[in-house]
Amino acid sequence: MIMPWKNIVKHLERLKACDIAGITNNDQHDKKALQVFIDAVGEMLKKLKHF
């Protein structure tokens, strides 16, 4: 049985309007957006191990 997703990647306006530097660790909003993607990728890798 496939477990439901725990991490939901929401539409983040900040990601659409990122500057030329992209996502950095210097900005509070960038750190939050980066953590969302880290959590989502981590969950996806766990699910792939089941296959």
C-alpha positions, -999 to 999 in steps of 0.1 A, spaced: 0 0 0 13 34 -9 15 59 19 0 94 14 23 123 9 33 142 41 50 171 24 30 193 1 48 217 -21 26 248 -23 27 275 -50 53 299 -37 54 333 -53 89 338 -39 102 310 -62 87 326 -93 103 359 -85 138 348 -74 166 371 -84 196 363 -105 214 346 -75 186 320 -73 179 304 -39 205 312 -13 211 306 24 213 343 31 176 351 28 149 340 53 123 333 25 149 314 5 157 292 35 120 283 40 115 275 3 147 254 2 136 234 33 103 227 16 121 211 -14 146 192 8 117 177 28 98 168 -4 128 152 -20 136 133 12 101 119 13 102 109 -24 135 91 -19 120 71 10 90 61 -11 113 50 -40 132 27 -16 100 8 -11 100 -2 -48 
